[in-house]
Amino acid sequence: MPVVAIIGAGPGLGIEIARAFGAKGFTVALIARNSAKLEQLATQLGDEGIEAAGFPADIAQPDTITRAFAQIRERFGRVDVLEFSPADRALGATNVLDVDPTTLGPQLDFYLHGAIHAIKQVVPDMIEARSGTILVTNGAGAIDPVPFLADINIAAAGLRNWTLNLHKELSQHGIYVAHIAISAWIGGGHPDAEPGAIAAAYPKLYEARTEPELHYIALDE
């Protein structure tokens, strides 16, 4: 069975992405910091007929990510699809006039540097197999920044840039890379902003393997 690894797995969008790929016959590897919550999610998916397991790791601690992917490889084999969507509300946000290296550094470490290390865990296997998909989820500030989220937006824009560059480079190796920017209050009441509605777009990207970016918009006018 093909394997999807979800970094930042949680009870909202993460588990819905797991369900969307599980419905396509994927085994699911869930990666997040809280092992108890991962166990709950894996059990929930298992009860729905989807093979899943949790692999605790912290994107801000590269060694834990390296270990998690080694464990995934040992248990399930190589990762066919990597989805990256961690979040850390504890980092807070900084207005554009107040950004400095001390506010920006943690955002870069978590989002951009975290993604670089995580994605490098799967790329060699994908290149060898000449097959694979990498889906990087981001906020809409990566495309259309807002002043009160300035440091987060800078990190998001850097991650978007790197992801689009990966799309260009890895396509020659049979690997599809896409950036997903979400303009929505997820779970905020708009029907298209419900986690399940958003998650449905992910297998479609995986199957089409064409567009380098999806700007998912679900906001009331």
N, C-alpha and C positions, 0 to 999 in steps of 0.2 A: 504493500500500500504506500502511496506517496505520503510525505510528511510535511506538515506546515508547522513552523515555529512562530509563536506570537510573543513578542517582547513587550511587556507592559500589560499582560493579560489581567483583566479584571471583570467584574460582574456587569459592565455596561457594553461598550463597543467590543472589547476583547472577546468576551464569550460569544457574542453574536458573529464575529468573524470566524471564530472556531466552529460554530454551528454551520455557517455558510460553506466552509470548506469541508467539514465533516459530512455534509449532505452530498458532497461530490466524491466521497470515499476516502478522504484524507484521515490519517492519524494525526493527532494534535499534541504538540509539545508546548506547554504553557510556561512562560518565564516571567517572574515578578519577584518582589522582595519577600512577600509574606507567604511562608510555606503553608500555614493553616488555610489561608484563603485559596491557595493553589489546589490544595487537596479537595476543598469543597467544590471548586469549579470542575476539577477532573472527575469527581464523583458524579456531579450533575450531568456532565456530558456522557459519562459512561452509562448512566441510567437512561439516556436518550439513544443509546446504541452507537455512540461515537467513542472510539478508543482514544484515550487522552491520559496524560500524566503531567505533573508539575515538576519544574526544575528551578528551585529557588536561586535567585541571583540578583545583584544590584548593578544596574547599568553604570552607576558612578564608581563601581569597583571592578576594574577590568578582569582581575584574576577570577572573580566569581562567574563572570560571563564565559570566560575560557573554559572553566570547569563545567558549567552547565551544558555547553555545546559538546564537550567530550562525552558527557553522560547521555545526551540525546543521541549522539552517533553510536554509542555502545548499545543503547536500548532499541532504537528504531532504525538506525542507519542514517544515511545522509539526508540533509534537509533539502526538500524540493522547492518549498516556498518559505521565505522569511518575511514576516510582517513586523515592522518596527513602529511602536506607538506608545512609548512610556511617557509618563508625566509625573512631575513632582511639584505639587502645590506649595510645598514648604519653601521653595525657592523664591516665591513672591514675584513682584514685577516692579520695574522702575520707569518713571517718566523720562521722556527723551532728553530733557534738560539736565537730568540728574544721573544719567548713565556715566559710569567710569569703570576702570578695570576691575574694581572690587565687586561691582554688581554684575558685570558682564561675564567675568571669568567662570563662575559657577554654572551659568546658563550654557556657555560653550562646552564646558566639561561634560555636562549632563546630556545635552541634546546632540551636539555635533561630534564631540570626541567619543561619546558613548556609541553613537551610530557607526562611526568609522571602525571602532574596535569590534563591535558586534557583527557587522557585515563582513568584515575580513575573516570571521570564523567560518563562513559558508562559501565564500567566493572560490577558494582553491578546489573544493569538491565539485562545485558547479562548472568551473572551467574544464576540469578533467572529464566530466560527464557531458560537456557541451549542452547543458540543460539547466534551467533553474529560473526562479522568479524572486525578485526582491521588491517589496512594496513598503514605501516609507510614508507614514502618516504624519501630518503636520497641521498646525493651525493656519487660518487664512492670512495671518499676519506675515507669513513668509512671502506672500504676493502683494498684499495691500496692508502695510503696517499702520498701527495706530499709536499715538504718542504715549499713552499710559502703559503700554506693554513693550516699550522700546527695546529693553535688553533681551527679552524673550524673542521679539521679532528679528533682532540681529542674528541670534543663534539659529532661528528657524530659516531665515533667508540663506545663511551659510549652508545649512543642511539641504535645503532645496537645490542650491547651486551644485553641491557635490553629488546629489542624487541624479540630477539631470546629466551631469558629466559622466556618471557611471553608466547611465542609459546609453550614451554615445559609445563609450569604450567597451562595455561588455556585450553589446549586441553582436559583435563579430565573433563572440564565443558561444552564441546560442542562448545567452542569458537575457531575460527581460527585466528591466528596472523601471519602476514608475513612482512618481511622487503624487501623493493625495493630499490636497489642501482642503480642509473642511471649514466652510463658512456656515456654522450652525450652532445653536445652543443645544447640544446633544441631550435628548430626553426632555427638552423644554416645552413640549406640547405640540410643536409643528409635526404633522405626520411624517414628513420626509426627513425630520431630524431625529426620529426614533433610532436607537442603535441598530435594530434589525434592518431598517430601511437603508441605512448607510452601509452596513456590512454586505448587503446584497451586491453592491458595486464591485467588491473585491474579487470574487470569482469571475465576474465578467471581464475585468481587466486581465486576470490571469489567462482566461481563455482567448481573448482577442489578441493580446501581446503586441499591441501596436502603439498606442499613445504613451508618450513619456510622462504625461501629467493629467490628473483629473482634479478640477476645481469643483468640489461638491458644494452646492449652494442650497440651503434650506432655511431662508430667513424671510419673515414677513416684511412686506413692503412698508 
